[in-house]
Amino acid sequence: METTLENILNVTLLDPQLKHPTIFNRFDQLDEGESLTIHNDHDPKPLYYQLLGQKGNIFTWEYLEEGPQWWKVKIKKRVSGEIEETLGELAAKDLRKAEIFKKYGLDFSCEGKKTIKEACAEKGLDVTKVEQELQQTDKEPASRPMSYDEWDLDFLSDYIVNVHHRYVRKNLPDITAYAQKVMEVHGERHPELIEINNLVKAVGADLLAHMEKEEIRLFPLLKTFVNRTKETASQKTLTSNEFQHFIMQHEAEHAFVGNEMNDIRKLTNYYTLPEDACASYTLLYRMLDEFEDDLDLHIHLENNILFPKAIELENQIQ
């Protein structure tokens, strides 16, 4: 065994039968917030799952080096009460992480309240690989991303209306028209286009009704919270529980539209064009792909930033 002041354990010097027991013992000796770095001659990934199974989610796992000669992993014991951040919280702090979530098909908008481990377990993904890529974004120079989580509710509400609601209203008519046109031309050879066309119409109707409800009632109500006034009838008639239920209804509508877009993505085989795709077919898939990207950010801004801030502020002024 090789131990230094940096608390490093060279696992290759241990008898194979003693490797995991020794690592577990060393981990148990750590105080909260302290870490152990192990050096090994192969990827110790099975240790991650064994630690998780026996100790629970009380540690973080960070690859410092990955072969070909050495694998070095820093294992840190979490501080008691430290809560693992959810997909939505991580994306709210650094939107670059959202690109990693998209890469692995992890829904950070409608299902943003799940932790990385929960989301990966549901999809059968290698959580160590996902976490490693997320950690890599922390090491990359920041590119001055939009600080959505620092904006006031009224400003963020106006941004959502002026950017995302406007995007939907501008692009939805074209998407709907092309979905109908492509179905009529190619539907016989590609019957999935019939369902895609129906789903596009459903997304449009659901989303337009939802946005109108936000603009007429929800967003004006949030602005009264910012101004600390009691002027609107809406605010007077909503208790804290009623307001939280109101928010939950909006989240449920987000989830419904999100599921419809998920169905479209699957039916298009993730926007993969068939060999006989014409220009209109190609344009439709490109517009749908872009529309979904915008919708992901749109829902993320509301579910993971706007709504939690609104509930917190509403509690303060009751």
TORKOL-4160 file (C-alpha; in steps of 0.2 Angstrom, whole numbers, padded with zeros to 4 digits, m for minus):
318
<pt num="1" X="0000" Y="0000" Z="0000"/>
<pt num="2" X="0006" Y="0017" Z="m0004"/>
<pt num="3" X="m0001" Y="0032" Z="0006"/>
<pt num="4" X="0004" Y="0050" Z="0005"/>
<pt num="5" X="m0002" Y="0066" Z="0013"/>
<pt num="6" X="m0014" Y="0068" Z="m0002"/>
<pt num="7" X="m0022" Y="0052" Z="0004"/>
<pt num="8" X="m0018" Y="0041" Z="m0011"/>
<pt num="9" X="m0020" Y="0022" Z="m0012"/>
<pt num="10" X="m0011" Y="0012" Z="m0025"/>
<pt num="11" X="m0022" Y="m0002" Z="m0027"/>
<pt num="12" X="m0010" Y="m0012" Z="m0039"/>
<pt num="13" X="0001" Y="m0016" Z="m0023"/>
<pt num="14" X="m0013" Y="m0025" Z="m0014"/>
<pt num="15" X="m0018" Y="m0043" Z="m0015"/>
<pt num="16" X="m0033" Y="m0045" Z="m0027"/>
<pt num="17" X="m0044" Y="m0051" Z="m0013"/>
<pt num="18" X="m0040" Y="m0036" Z="m0002"/>
<pt num="19" X="m0042" Y="m0022" Z="m0015"/>
<pt num="20" X="m0061" Y="m0018" Z="m0012"/>
<pt num="21" X="m0061" Y="m0022" Z="0007"/>
<pt num="22" X="m0046" Y="m0010" Z="0009"/>
<pt num="23" X="m0054" Y="0004" Z="m0002"/>
<pt num="24" X="m0070" Y="0002" Z="0008"/>
<pt num="25" X="m0060" Y="0003" Z="0025"/>
<pt num="26" X="m0051" Y="0018" Z="0019"/>
<pt num="27" X="m0067" Y="0026" Z="0013"/>
<pt num="28" X="m0075" Y="0023" Z="0030"/>
<pt num="29" X="m0061" Y="0032" Z="0039"/>
<pt num="30" X="m0064" Y="0048" Z="0029"/>
<pt num="31" X="m0072" Y="0063" Z="0037"/>
<pt num="32" X="m0086" Y="0071" Z="0028"/>
<pt num="33" X="m0079" Y="0082" Z="0014"/>
<pt num="34" X="m0063" Y="0072" Z="0013"/>
<pt num="35" X="m0057" Y="0062" Z="m0001"/>
<pt num="36" X="m0047" Y="0047" Z="m0006"/>
<pt num="37" X="m0038" Y="0045" Z="m0023"/>
<pt num="38" X="m0036" Y="0028" Z="m0029"/>
<pt num="39" X="m0023" Y="0023" Z="m0043"/>
<pt num="40" X="m0027" Y="0007" Z="m0053"/>
<pt num="41" X="m0021" Y="m0002" Z="m0069"/>
<pt num="42" X="m0038" Y="m0004" Z="m0076"/>
<pt num="43" X="m0055" Y="0006" Z="m0075"/>
<pt num="44" X="m0062" Y="0003" Z="m0057"/>
<pt num="45" X="m0080" Y="0006" Z="m0063"/>
<pt num="46" X="m0087" Y="m0010" Z="m0054"/>
<pt num="47" X="m0081" Y="m0002" Z="m0037"/>
<pt num="48" X="m0092" Y="0013" Z="m0041"/>
<pt num="49" X="m0108" Y="0002" Z="m0042"/>
<pt num="50" X="m0102" Y="m0008" Z="m0026"/>
<pt num="51" X="m0100" Y="0008" Z="m0016"/>
<pt num="52" X="m0116" Y="0014" Z="m0022"/>
<pt num="53" X="m0125" Y="m0002" Z="m0018"/>
<pt num="54" X="m0117" Y="m0004" Z="0000"/>
<pt num="55" X="m0115" Y="0014" Z="0005"/>
<pt num="56" X="m0128" Y="0023" Z="m0004"/>
<pt num="57" X="m0127" Y="0040" Z="m0013"/>
<pt num="58" X="m0114" Y="0047" Z="0000"/>
<pt num="59" X="m0100" Y="0050" Z="m0012"/>
<pt num="60" X="m0094" Y="0059" Z="m0028"/>
<pt num="61" X="m0083" Y="0050" Z="m0041"/>
<pt num="62" X="m0071" Y="0060" Z="m0052"/>
<pt num="63" X="m0059" Y="0052" Z="m0065"/>
<pt num="64" X="m0043" Y="0061" Z="m0064"/>
<pt num="65" X="m0034" Y="0050" Z="m0077"/>
<pt num="66" X="m0040" Y="0036" Z="m0088"/>
<pt num="67" X="m0027" Y="0025" Z="m0094"/>
<pt num="68" X="m0019" Y="0018" Z="m0104"/>
<pt num="69" X="m0007" Y="0014" Z="m0090"/>
<pt num="70" X="m0016" Y="0022" Z="m0075"/>
<pt num="71" X="m0033" Y="0025" Z="m0069"/>
<pt num="72" X="m0034" Y="0038" Z="m0055"/>
<pt num="73" X="m0051" Y="0042" Z="m0047"/>
<pt num="74" X="m0055" Y="0054" Z="m0033"/>
<pt num="75" X="m0068" Y="0048" Z="m0021"/>
<pt num="76" X="m0075" Y="0061" Z="m0010"/>
<pt num="77" X="m0087" Y="0058" Z="0005"/>
<pt num="78" X="m0102" Y="0070" Z="0005"/>
<pt num="79" X="m0106" Y="0081" Z="0019"/>
<pt num="80" X="m0121" Y="0076" Z="0029"/>
<pt num="81" X="m0137" Y="0085" Z="0023"/>
<pt num="82" X="m0129" Y="0089" Z="0006"/>
<pt num="83" X="m0142" Y="0085" Z="m0007"/>
<pt num="84" X="m0137" Y="0079" Z="m0024"/>
<pt num="85" X="m0142" Y="0092" Z="m0037"/>
<pt num="86" X="m0156" Y="0087" Z="m0050"/>
<pt num="87" X="m0154" Y="0088" Z="m0069"/>
<pt num="88" X="m0164" Y="0104" Z="m0069"/>
<pt num="89" X="m0154" Y="0112" Z="m0055"/>
<pt num="90" X="m0138" Y="0108" Z="m0064"/>
<pt num="91" X="m0144" Y="0115" Z="m0081"/>
<pt num="92" X="m0150" Y="0130" Z="m0072"/>
<pt num="93" X="m0133" Y="0134" Z="m0065"/>
<pt num="94" X="m0123" Y="0129" Z="m0082"/>
<pt num="95" X="m0133" Y="0127" Z="m0098"/>
<pt num="96" X="m0118" Y="0118" Z="m0105"/>
<pt num="97" X="m0123" Y="0103" Z="m0095"/>
<pt num="98" X="m0140" Y="0103" Z="m0104"/>
<pt num="99" X="m0130" Y="0098" Z="m0120"/>
<pt num="100" X="m0123" Y="0082" Z="m0111"/>
<pt num="101" X="m0141" Y="0078" Z="m0105"/>
<pt num="102" X="m0147" Y="0080" Z="m0123"/>
<pt num="103" X="m0133" Y="0069" Z="m0129"/>
<pt num="104" X="m0139" Y="0054" Z="m0118"/>
<pt num="105" X="m0157" Y="0057" Z="m0120"/>
<pt num="106" X="m0160" Y="0064" Z="m0102"/>
<pt num="107" X="m0174" Y="0075" Z="m0100"/>
<pt num="108" X="m0168" Y="0090" Z="m0090"/>
<pt num="109" X="m0184" Y="0101" Z="m0093"/>
<pt num="110" X="m0200" Y="0091" Z="m0090"/>
<pt num="111" X="m0191" Y="0078" Z="m0079"/>
<pt num="112" X="m0178" Y="0090" Z="m0072"/>
<pt num="113" X="m0182" Y="0085" Z="m0054"/>
<pt num="114" X="m0173" Y="0068" Z="m0056"/>
<pt num="115" X="m0155" Y="0066" Z="m0050"/>
<pt num="116" X="m0142" Y="0060" Z="m0063"/>
<pt num="117" X="m0141" Y="0043" Z="m0054"/>
<pt num="118" X="m0160" Y="0041" Z="m0055"/>
<pt num="119" X="m0161" Y="0047" Z="m0073"/>
<pt num="120" X="m0147" Y="0036" Z="m0079"/>
<pt num="121" X="m0154" Y="0021" Z="m0069"/>
<pt num="122" X="m0171" Y="0022" Z="m0078"/>
<pt num="123" X="m0162" Y="0022" Z="m0095"/>
<pt num="124" X="m0149" Y="0010" Z="m0091"/>
<pt num="125" X="m0135" Y="0022" Z="m0094"/>
<pt num="126" X="m0117" Y="0021" Z="m0087"/>
<pt num="127" X="m0119" Y="0035" Z="m0074"/>
<pt num="128" X="m0100" Y="0036" Z="m0072"/>
<pt num="129" X="m0098" Y="0041" Z="m0090"/>
<pt num="130" X="m0112" Y="0054" Z="m0089"/>
<pt num="131" X="m0105" Y="0061" Z="m0073"/>
<pt num="132" X="m0087" Y="0062" Z="m0081"/>
<pt num="133" X="m0093" Y="0072" Z="m0095"/>
<pt num="134" X="m0103" Y="0084" Z="m0084"/>
<pt num="135" X="m0087" Y="0086" Z="m0073"/>
<pt num="136" X="m0077" Y="0090" Z="m0089"/>
<pt num="137" X="m0088" Y="0105" Z="m0093"/>
<pt num="138" X="m0083" Y="0113" Z="m0076"/>
<pt num="139" X="m0065" Y="0112" Z="m0082"/>
<pt num="140" X="m0068" Y="0121" Z="m0099"/>
<pt num="141" X="m0067" Y="0140" Z="m0100"/>
<pt num="142" X="m0084" Y="0148" Z="m0097"/>
<pt num="143" X="m0091" Y="0156" Z="m0113"/>
<pt num="144" X="m0102" Y="0169" Z="m0103"/>
<pt num="145" X="m0118" Y="0160" Z="m0105"/>
<pt num="146" X="m0135" Y="0168" Z="m0101"/>
<pt num="147" X="m0137" Y="0170" Z="m0082"/>
<pt num="148" X="m0156" Y="0165" Z="m0083"/>
<pt num="149" X="m0156" Y="0160" Z="m0064"/>
<pt num="150" X="m0150" Y="0178" Z="m0059"/>
<pt num="151" X="m0165" Y="0187" Z="m0068"/>
<pt num="152" X="m0180" Y="0194" Z="m0059"/>
<pt num="153" X="m0196" Y="0185" Z="m0062"/>
<pt num="154" X="m0204" Y="0199" Z="m0072"/>
<pt num="155" X="m0189" Y="0200" Z="m0083"/>
<pt num="156" X="m0188" Y="0181" Z="m0086"/>
<pt num="157" X="m0207" Y="0181" Z="m0089"/>
<pt num="158" X="m0205" Y="0194" Z="m0103"/>
<pt num="159" X="m0190" Y="0185" Z="m0110"/>
<pt num="160" X="m0200" Y="0169" Z="m0111"/>
<pt num="161" X="m0214" Y="0178" Z="m0120"/>
<pt num="162" X="m0204" Y="0188" Z="m0132"/>
<pt num="163" X="m0191" Y="0174" Z="m0137"/>
<pt num="164" X="m0199" Y="0157" Z="m0134"/>
<pt num="165" X="m0218" Y="0161" Z="m0136"/>
<pt num="166" X="m0214" Y="0172" Z="m0151"/>
<pt num="167" X="m0204" Y="0157" Z="m0159"/>
<pt num="168" X="m0218" Y="0145" Z="m0157"/>
<pt num="169" X="m0231" Y="0157" Z="m0165"/>
<pt num="170" X="m0219" Y="0161" Z="m0179"/>
<pt num="171" X="m0213" Y="0143" Z="m0184"/>
<pt num="172" X="m0228" Y="0133" Z="m0179"/>
<pt num="173" X="m0239" Y="0137" Z="m0194"/>
<pt num="174" X="m0225" Y="0132" Z="m0206"/>
<pt num="175" X="m0221" Y="0116" Z="m0197"/>
<pt num="176" X="m0240" Y="0112" Z="m0197"/>
<pt num="177" X="m0241" Y="0115" Z="m0216"/>
<pt num="178" X="m0226" Y="0105" Z="m0220"/>
<pt num="179" X="m0231" Y="0090" Z="m0209"/>
<pt num="180" X="m0248" Y="0090" Z="m0219"/>
<pt num="181" X="m0239" Y="0092" Z="m0236"/>
<pt num="182" X="m0226" Y="0078" Z="m0232"/>
<pt num="183" X="m0239" Y="0066" Z="m0226"/>
<pt num="184" X="m0250" Y="0068" Z="m0242"/>
<pt num="185" X="m0235" Y="0065" Z="m0253"/>
<pt num="186" X="m0225" Y="0052" Z="m0243"/>
<pt num="187" X="m0238" Y="0045" Z="m0231"/>
<pt num="188" X="m0242" Y="0029" Z="m0242"/>
<pt num="189" X="m0223" Y="0024" Z="m0241"/>
<pt num="190" X="m0220" Y="0030" Z="m0224"/>
<pt num="191" X="m0236" Y="0028" Z="m0214"/>
<pt num="192" X="m0228" Y="0035" Z="m0198"/>
<pt num="193" X="m0230" Y="0052" Z="m0206"/>
<pt num="194" X="m0249" Y="0051" Z="m0203"/>
<pt num="195" X="m0246" Y="0050" Z="m0184"/>
<pt num="196" X="m0233" Y="0063" Z="m0185"/>
<pt num="197" X="m0245" Y="0075" Z="m0193"/>
<pt num="198" X="m0258" Y="0072" Z="m0180"/>
<pt num="199" X="m0245" Y="0075" Z="m0166"/>
<pt num="200" X="m0239" Y="0091" Z="m0174"/>
<pt num="201" X="m0257" Y="0097" Z="m0174"/>
<pt num="202" X="m0259" Y="0092" Z="m0156"/>
<pt num="203" X="m0243" Y="0100" Z="m0150"/>
<pt num="204" X="m0249" Y="0116" Z="m0158"/>
<pt num="205" X="m0266" Y="0116" Z="m0151"/>
<pt num="206" X="m0259" Y="0112" Z="m0133"/>
<pt num="207" X="m0245" Y="0124" Z="m0133"/>
<pt num="208" X="m0254" Y="0139" Z="m0140"/>
<pt num="209" X="m0268" Y="0136" Z="m0127"/>
<pt num="210" X="m0255" Y="0134" Z="m0113"/>
<pt num="211" X="m0245" Y="0150" Z="m0118"/>
<pt num="212" X="m0261" Y="0160" Z="m0119"/>
<pt num="213" X="m0265" Y="0155" Z="m0101"/>
<pt num="214" X="m0247" Y="0160" Z="m0095"/>
<pt num="215" X="m0248" Y="0177" Z="m0104"/>
<pt num="216" X="m0266" Y="0181" Z="m0097"/>
<pt num="217" X="m0265" Y="0174" Z="m0080"/>
<pt num="218" X="m0249" Y="0167" Z="m0073"/>
<pt num="219" X="m0236" Y="0179" Z="m0079"/>
<pt num="220" X="m0246" Y="0195" Z="m0074"/>
<pt num="221" X="m0248" Y="0187" Z="m0057"/>
<pt num="222" X="m0229" Y="0184" Z="m0055"/>
<pt num="223" X="m0226" Y="0202" Z="m0059"/>
<pt num="224" X="m0237" Y="0207" Z="m0044"/>
<pt num="225" X="m0226" Y="0196" Z="m0033"/>
<pt num="226" X="m0211" Y="0206" Z="m0039"/>
<pt num="227" X="m0220" Y="0222" Z="m0036"/>
<pt num="228" X="m0226" Y="0216" Z="m0019"/>
<pt num="229" X="m0244" Y="0222" Z="m0022"/>
<pt num="230" X="m0260" Y="0214" Z="m0018"/>
<pt num="231" X="m0270" Y="0223" Z="m0033"/>
<pt num="232" X="m0276" Y="0209" Z="m0043"/>
<pt num="233" X="m0291" Y="0198" Z="m0040"/>
<pt num="234" X="m0280" Y="0183" Z="m0045"/>
<pt num="235" X="m0268" Y="0185" Z="m0031"/>
<pt num="236" X="m0282" Y="0188" Z="m0018"/>
<pt num="237" X="m0290" Y="0172" Z="m0022"/>
<pt num="238" X="m0275" Y="0161" Z="m0022"/>
<pt num="239" X="m0268" Y="0153" Z="m0006"/>
<pt num="240" X="m0251" Y="0146" Z="m0006"/>
<pt num="241" X="m0257" Y="0129" Z="m0008"/>
<pt num="242" X="m0268" Y="0135" Z="m0023"/>
<pt num="243" X="m0254" Y="0144" Z="m0031"/>
<pt num="244" X="m0242" Y="0128" Z="m0029"/>
<pt num="245" X="m0257" Y="0118" Z="m0037"/>
<pt num="246" X="m0258" Y="0131" Z="m0051"/>
<pt num="247" X="m0239" Y="0129" Z="m0054"/>
<pt num="248" X="m0241" Y="0110" Z="m0054"/>
<pt num="249" X="m0255" Y="0111" Z="m0068"/>
<pt num="250" X="m0243" Y="0121" Z="m0079"/>
<pt num="251" X="m0229" Y="0108" Z="m0076"/>
<pt num="252" X="m0241" Y="0094" Z="m0080"/>
<pt num="253" X="m0246" Y="0103" Z="m0097"/>
<pt num="254" X="m0227" Y="0105" Z="m0100"/>
<pt num="255" X="m0225" Y="0086" Z="m0098"/>
<pt num="256" X="m0240" Y="0082" Z="m0109"/>
<pt num="257" X="m0232" Y="0093" Z="m0123"/>
<pt num="258" X="m0215" Y="0086" Z="m0120"/>
<pt num="259" X="m0222" Y="0068" Z="m0121"/>
<pt num="260" X="m0230" Y="0072" Z="m0138"/>
<pt num="261" X="m0213" Y="0079" Z="m0144"/>
<pt num="262" X="m0205" Y="0063" Z="m0138"/>
<pt num="263" X="m0217" Y="0053" Z="m0148"/>
<pt num="264" X="m0213" Y="0063" Z="m0164"/>
<pt num="265" X="m0194" Y="0061" Z="m0161"/>
<pt num="266" X="m0196" Y="0042" Z="m0160"/>
<pt num="267" X="m0208" Y="0041" Z="m0175"/>
<pt num="268" X="m0195" Y="0050" Z="m0185"/>
<pt num="269" X="m0181" Y="0039" Z="m0178"/>
<pt num="270" X="m0173" Y="0054" Z="m0171"/>
<pt num="271" X="m0175" Y="0065" Z="m0186"/>
<pt num="272" X="m0167" Y="0052" Z="m0198"/>
<pt num="273" X="m0172" Y="0055" Z="m0216"/>
<pt num="274" X="m0176" Y="0041" Z="m0227"/>
<pt num="275" X="m0167" Y="0039" Z="m0244"/>
<pt num="276" X="m0182" Y="0045" Z="m0254"/>
<pt num="277" X="m0184" Y="0061" Z="m0243"/>
<pt num="278" X="m0188" Y="0077" Z="m0254"/>
<pt num="279" X="m0183" Y="0094" Z="m0250"/>
<pt num="280" X="m0200" Y="0097" Z="m0240"/>
<pt num="281" X="m0197" Y="0081" Z="m0230"/>
<pt num="282" X="m0179" Y="0087" Z="m0226"/>
<pt num="283" X="m0185" Y="0104" Z="m0221"/>
<pt num="284" X="m0199" Y="0097" Z="m0210"/>
<pt num="285" X="m0187" Y="0086" Z="m0200"/>
<pt num="286" X="m0175" Y="0101" Z="m0198"/>
<pt num="287" X="m0189" Y="0112" Z="m0192"/>
<pt num="288" X="m0195" Y="0099" Z="m0179"/>
<pt num="289" X="m0178" Y="0096" Z="m0173"/>
<pt num="290" X="m0175" Y="0115" Z="m0170"/>
<pt num="291" X="m0193" Y="0117" Z="m0163"/>
<pt num="292" X="m0189" Y="0103" Z="m0150"/>
<pt num="293" X="m0173" Y="0111" Z="m0145"/>
<pt num="294" X="m0181" Y="0128" Z="m0142"/>
<pt num="295" X="m0195" Y="0119" Z="m0132"/>
<pt num="296" X="m0183" Y="0110" Z="m0121"/>
<pt num="297" X="m0175" Y="0127" Z="m0116"/>
<pt num="298" X="m0192" Y="0135" Z="m0115"/>
<pt num="299" X="m0199" Y="0122" Z="m0103"/>
<pt num="300" X="m0182" Y="0122" Z="m0093"/>
<pt num="301" X="m0183" Y="0140" Z="m0090"/>
<pt num="302" X="m0200" Y="0139" Z="m0083"/>
<pt num="303" X="m0199" Y="0122" Z="m0073"/>
<pt num="304" X="m0182" Y="0124" Z="m0066"/>
<pt num="305" X="m0180" Y="0142" Z="m0064"/>
<pt num="306" X="m0196" Y="0153" Z="m0065"/>
<pt num="307" X="m0208" Y="0141" Z="m0055"/>
<pt num="308" X="m0196" Y="0138" Z="m0040"/>
<pt num="309" X="m0192" Y="0156" Z="m0039"/>
<pt num="310" X="m0211" Y="0161" Z="m0040"/>
<pt num="311" X="m0215" Y="0148" Z="m0026"/>
<pt num="312" X="m0201" Y="0155" Z="m0015"/>
<pt num="313" X="m0207" Y="0173" Z="m0018"/>
<pt num="314" X="m0225" Y="0169" Z="m0015"/>
<pt num="315" X="m0221" Y="0161" Z="0001"/>
<pt num="316" X="m0212" Y="0177" Z="0007"/>
<pt num="317" X="m0226" Y="0189" Z="0003"/>
<pt num="318" X="m0241" Y="0179" Z="0010"/>
